[in-house]
Amino acid sequence: MGEVEPAFIQELQHRPKLCVIEAEEIPVIDLSPVTNEAVSEASSIERLVKEIGSACKEWGFFQVINHGVPLNLRENIEKASRMFFSQSLEEKRKVSRDERNAMGYYDTEHTKNVRDWKEVFDSVAKDPTLVPLTPHEHDDRLTYWTNSSPQYPPHLRSTIKKYVEETEKLSFKLMELIALSLGLEAKRFEEFFVKDQTSLFRLNYYPTCPSPHLALGVGPHKDVGALTVLAQDEVEGLEVKHNGDWIRIKLIPNSFIINLGDIVQVWSNDAYESPEHRVVVNSEKERFSYPFFLFPAQETEVKPLEELINDQNPSKYRPYKWGKFLVHRFSTNFKKREVDNIQILHYKIK
């Protein structure tokens, strides 16, 4: 990527400022009570659930330490990612996504109809993954998303597989803690993921940018799934909107950054909110990150959970079919359109 073309330029209100607000106070949560049997006492887990609930309610973003994912897996995924993106554009495009299969390499993703300053390589966690063929409501046909297998680096596919297995386990532990924090049974969310989940894993590459005050690595957005588990290199760039300010997340070595997605916002009937966030770029250092997106099965009907609604707190969302929503979002993220892509706000009951 060279000079900043008009397609990358953010509207004035979305352009990053030169001054940075760093968030020392973003919650940092020690998961030892659920990852280390030696400290797995009822009182410790109860305290952990309260911390998770507070972080979800106040931020929707938090970092976790002592999470149980081996450090060598993160080191391997970073090394493999750097090797893949270091190739020529011609080589990377040999495993490009296409109209049939949304998985693979691409560098033309748009967020809110502005092109992101990044390249990505997407994989499904379960290969193959069953999804609707089209986003059209009355089209019942299904298809499969399958993973691309680049020739270089030769171990990329197996490296991703091992990494995804561990981050998926972490995701399910976190969903149990979130369920408990909402007063639900620990396994309340399990039914949505046990069969045919549609979770994704992404390698993100943010090249240096000649005009980082004009473009964004990812524009302001909220994640559409249930939960995002993010690892990244030492170059900071992720910002979360909190009380009207964009706050840079300060990195903690070997931690994961966790953020809630729109599905948890709907399931909780707005008790928890999916936070708006973005990624800034810079002119000196390239940046890499590795998000795992926890998505339910395609047939899941997303709606507020019955246990969390009553006469005083009625349902705030109409149900929507997750598979159709997902395919619609993927089909509208890759070129500029005249209207915004689909959001959970479209299902909000007025």
Sequence and secondary structure as in RCSB ss.txt:
>XXXX:A:sequence
MGEVEPAFIQELQHRPKLCVIEAEEIPVIDLSPVTNEAVSEASSIERLVKEIGSACKEWGFFQVINHGVPLNLRE
NIEKASRMFFSQSLEEKRKVSRDERNAMGYYDTEHTKNVRDWKEVFDSVAKDPTLVPLTPHEHDDRLTYWTNSSP
QYPPHLRSTIKKYVEETEKLSFKLMELIALSLGLEAKRFEEFFVKDQTSLFRLNYYPTCPSPHLALGVGPHKDVG
ALTVLAQDEVEGLEVKHNGDWIRIKLIPNSFIINLGDIVQVWSNDAYESPEHRVVVNSEKERFSYPFFLFPAQET
EVKPLEELINDQNPSKYRPYKWGKFLVHRFSTNFKKREVDNIQILHYKIK
>XXXX:A:secstr
  S  GGG   GGGS  SS EEETTS EEE HHHH GGG  HHHHHHHHHHHHHHHHHTSEEEEES    HHHHH
HHHHHHHHHHTS HHHHGGGB  SS   EEES  EETTEE S EEEEEESSSSEEEESSS TT   EEEE     
SSSTTHHHHHHHHHHHHHHHHHHHHHHHHHHTTS TTTTGGGTTTTB  EEEEEEE   S TTT  SEEEE   S
SEEEEEE S   EEEEETTEEEEE   TT EEEEE HHHHHHTTTSS    EEE   SS  EEEEEEEE  BTT 
EE   GGG  SSS   B  EEHHHHHHHHHHHSSS  SS    GGGGB  
